[in-house]
Amino acid sequence: MTDSIAVSLYYILPEYGGLGGPIRLMLDDAGVFYVFNYIEYYEEFPNKVKPRWIEEGHPFDCAPMIELYEKRYSGTQPILRFLSKKLNNKYTPDDLDLEQYVDATTDYAADWIQAYFNAAYRTLNVKEYQQNDLKRYLERFDRIYSVHEGPYAAGQKISYCDFFVYIVLMVDAHKEYIKDYPYLVALAKAIESRPNLQNVVKQL
Ligand SMILES: N[C@@H](CCC(=O)N[C@@H](CS)C(=O)NCC(=O)O)C(=O)O
């Protein structure tokens, strides 16, 4: 994939929110042009977009979804891995053990954001989530980022999990709490100083 090929991304939160955020950050970092299509979640997505995707033969009826060369791809982590491969493994470690570490980190980040979504959009009790669950996630991720000589999960080279974890850290309910976790602070600083992301992170 060259930098001039357009990816279309479809997601149900605006800007860099939720699961669209890691995909956008990775494409921004790589300097890849893409079109972001925001889909309104409560009416447009369930009543118009989902049925259309299914009718058109795309069985994965959740967002985010990307289109590339008139094909559709779903699943946040699979999309990140796929795009990294298209970018000549730019964000995938060469070492298989490290790749597994990056995958595990992404998988755990997906669990974390779903726990937050559950509190923010289903139980509507973010305070309770912050009191009962947040510390466990922050400690877990600080530990994950302490293992390799960072600032990134796999060491000094960024990989796709780092975009995902950064987006989860920047959720309003999380960001003021990361200051006590040195490895998470180091990750945030590293992401924020990447040349192609400096303007983007101001929007988060
Ligand atoms: N495993 C999927 C989960 C995607 C997901 O749950 N997306 C939500 C929006 S954040 C959605 O489309 N929900 C609609 C539904 O479950 O019907 C991924 O990682 O992309």
The ligand as a MOL file (V3000), in Angstrom:
LIG
                    3D

  0  0  0     0  0            999 V3000
M  V30 BEGIN CTAB
M  V30 COUNTS 20 19 0 0 0
M  V30 BEGIN ATOM
M  V30 1 N -14.8790 -6.8970 18.1680 0
M  V30 2 C -15.3350 -5.7390 17.4630 0
M  V30 3 C -16.3530 -5.0270 18.3620 0
M  V30 4 C -16.9150 -3.8340 17.6920 0
M  V30 5 C -18.0520 -3.2360 18.4800 0
M  V30 6 O -18.5130 -3.7420 19.5110 0
M  V30 7 N -18.5540 -2.1350 17.9550 0
M  V30 8 C -19.7170 -1.4730 18.5240 0
M  V30 9 C -19.5250 0.0240 18.4990 0
M  V30 10 S -18.1550 0.5430 19.4730 0
M  V30 11 C -20.9060 -1.8020 17.6780 0
M  V30 12 O -20.8470 -1.7450 16.4640 0
M  V30 13 N -22.0300 -2.1640 18.3180 0
M  V30 14 C -23.2270 -2.4810 17.6460 0
M  V30 15 C -23.7520 -3.8390 17.9550 0
M  V30 16 O -23.1350 -4.5670 18.7550 0
M  V30 17 O -24.7830 -4.1870 17.4000 0
M  V30 18 C -14.1550 -4.8150 17.1620 0
M  V30 19 O -13.1320 -4.9090 17.8330 0
M  V30 20 O -14.2300 -4.0270 16.2330 0
M  V30 END ATOM
M  V30 BEGIN BOND
M  V30 1 1 1 2
M  V30 2 1 2 3
M  V30 3 1 2 18
M  V30 4 1 3 4
M  V30 5 1 4 5
M  V30 6 2 5 6
M  V30 7 1 5 7
M  V30 8 1 7 8
M  V30 9 1 8 9
M  V30 10 1 8 11
M  V30 11 1 9 10
M  V30 12 2 11 12
M  V30 13 1 11 13
M  V30 14 1 13 14
M  V30 15 1 14 15
M  V30 16 2 15 16
M  V30 17 1 15 17
M  V30 18 2 18 19
M  V30 19 1 18 20
M  V30 END BOND
M  V30 END CTAB
M  END
